[in-house]
Amino acid sequence: MNPLWKRKDALLMPLWFRRNPATGKIEVPASPAVSAAPSTNGEVYENAASTIIQERRTQSWIDEAIRECQQNGGLDRLEGKGKPIEVPTGDIMNSILKNSGFLPAWLELQHEIRDDIRALIRQLDAGGDTASLPAKLADLNKKIAKYNNSVPTPVLQKGRLHADSLRQQANVWE
């Protein structure tokens, strides 16, 4: 037969709640009557009753702190008060990253390529040097190759840029 401290059903039920004879209310006991007890082979079993009691005390303290904050108006000036909570659809992690302003490296590279293409078109429209165009396109195509290798799905990959159709290809990056 198991020793008494190994029989959780024998120990926990009387300790979880007690009726206060003065008020008639059911209360959590102030101190646990059972402590962790060693077995005959030297192991120590967790005292589930004291763990439950401590957890309830902590939860009660947290609830009391929140209630006190509400009564003192600490929750009245929160951003978004009175507005419905926006529940993200799809991948929760992506929505958390988006709300925090984080962009994956491939998106940062996409924005950089887009800005470089815009600057190149502005330079060409202003009558800039067309002799350096092949070198600039080669640099942009290297960035595009890096971008294509880093995107999460092949559907997002983009084609290389060519001098004769730069404006049409720029629309792909917008």
C-alpha positions in Angstrom: 0.0 0.0 0.0 1.2 3.5 -0.8 2.2 5.8 2.0 -0.3 8.6 2.7 1.7 11.4 1.0 1.7 9.5 -2.2 -2.1 9.2 -2.3 -3.0 12.6 -3.8 -6.7 12.0 -3.6 -6.5 11.4 0.2 -4.5 14.6 0.8 -5.7 17.2 -1.6 -9.5 17.2 -1.3 -9.6 18.2 2.4 -7.0 21.0 1.8 -8.3 22.7 -1.2 -11.2 24.4 0.5 -12.4 24.9 4.0 -15.6 26.3 5.3 -15.1 29.2 7.8 -17.4 28.4 10.7 -17.7 32.1 11.7 -18.8 33.4 8.2 -20.0 30.2 6.6 -18.0 31.0 3.5 -15.7 28.5 1.7 -12.1 29.7 1.8 -8.6 28.5 0.8 -6.7 27.5 3.9 -4.1 30.1 5.1 -1.3 27.6 5.3 -0.9 24.1 3.9 -1.2 21.3 6.4 1.0 19.0 4.3 4.5 19.6 3.1 6.7 17.8 0.6 7.5 14.4 2.0 10.4 12.1 1.2 9.7 8.6 0.2 11.5 5.6 1.5 13.9 5.7 -1.5 14.9 9.4 -1.0 12.7 11.0 -3.7 10.7 14.1 -2.8 7.1 14.4 -4.2 5.7 17.8 -5.0 3.2 19.0 -2.6 0.3 19.7 -5.0 -1.9 21.1 -2.3 0.5 23.9 -1.4 1.2 24.5 -5.1 -2.5 25.0 -5.8 -2.9 27.3 -2.8 0.1 29.4 -3.7 -1.2 29.7 -7.3 -4.6 30.8 -6.1 -3.1 33.4 -3.8 -1.0 34.8 -6.7 -4.0 34.8 -9.1 -6.1 36.6 -6.4 -3.4 39.2 -5.9 -3.2 39.8 -9.7 -7.0 40.1 -10.0 -7.0 42.6 -7.0 -4.2 44.7 -8.6 -6.1 44.9 -11.9 -9.4 45.7 -10.1 -7.6 48.5 -8.2 -6.1 49.9 -11.4 -9.6 49.9 -13.0 -11.1 51.7 -10.0 -8.4 54.4 -10.0 -8.9 55.0 -13.8 -5.6 53.5 -14.9 -7.3 51.7 -17.8 -9.4 54.7 -19.0 -6.7 56.3 -21.2 -5.6 53.2 -23.1 -5.1 53.4 -26.8 -8.0 51.8 -28.6 -10.4 51.9 -25.7 -14.0 51.3 -26.8 -12.9 50.1 -30.2 -13.3 46.5 -31.3 -10.2 44.3 -31.1 -8.8 43.6 -34.5 -8.3 39.8 -34.8 -5.7 39.0 -37.4 -6.5 36.6 -40.2 -4.0 34.1 -41.6 -0.6 33.8 -40.0 -0.5 35.3 -36.5 3.2 35.7 -36.4 3.2 37.8 -39.6 0.6 40.1 -38.1 2.6 40.5 -34.9 5.7 41.3 -37.0 3.8 43.7 -39.2 2.3 45.6 -36.2 5.8 46.0 -34.7 7.1 47.5 -37.9 9.4 44.6 -38.8 10.2 43.8 -42.4 11.9 40.6 -43.5 15.2 41.0 -45.3 13.7 40.1 -48.7 11.0 42.8 -48.3 13.6 45.4 -47.4 15.6 44.4 -50.4 12.5 44.7 -52.6 11.9 48.2 -51.4 15.6 49.1 -52.0 15.4 47.7 -55.6 12.2 49.6 -56.2 13.7 52.9 -54.9 16.9 52.3 -57.1 14.7 51.7 -60.2 12.8 54.9 -59.5 16.0 56.9 -59.0 17.4 55.4 -62.3 14.3 56.4 -64.2 14.4 59.9 -62.7 18.0 60.2 -63.8 17.2 59.1 -67.3 14.3 61.5 -67.5 16.5 64.4 -66.4 18.9 63.6 -69.3 21.5 61.9 -67.1 24.5 59.9 -68.3 23.3 56.9 -70.3 26.8 55.5 -70.6 26.7 54.3 -67.0 23.3 52.6 -67.6 24.6 49.1 -68.3 26.7 49.1 -65.1 23.7 50.4 -63.0 21.5 47.7 -64.5 24.1 45.0 -63.8 24.1 46.1 -60.1 20.3 46.1 -60.0 20.2 42.7 -61.6 22.6 41.4 -58.9 20.2 42.7 -56.2 17.3 41.1 -58.1 19.1 37.7 -58.1 19.8 38.1 -54.4 16.1 39.0 -53.9 14.9 36.0 -56.0 17.1 33.7 -53.8 15.6 35.0 -50.6 11.9 35.2 -51.3 9.8 32.6 -49.4 8.0 31.4 -52.6 8.9 31.3 -56.3 5.7 33.1 -57.1 7.3 36.3 -55.7 10.4 36.1 -57.9 10.9 38.9 -60.4 12.7 39.1 -63.8 15.9 40.8 -64.7 15.9 44.5 -65.9 16.7 45.5 -69.5 17.4 49.0 -70.8 14.8 48.9 -73.6 11.9 48.0 -71.3 12.9 49.6 -67.9 9.7 51.6 -67.4 7.4 48.6 -68.0 9.5 46.5 -65.7 9.4 49.2 -63.0 5.6 48.7 -62.8 6.3 45.1 -61.6 8.2 46.5 -58.6 5.5 49.0 -57.5 
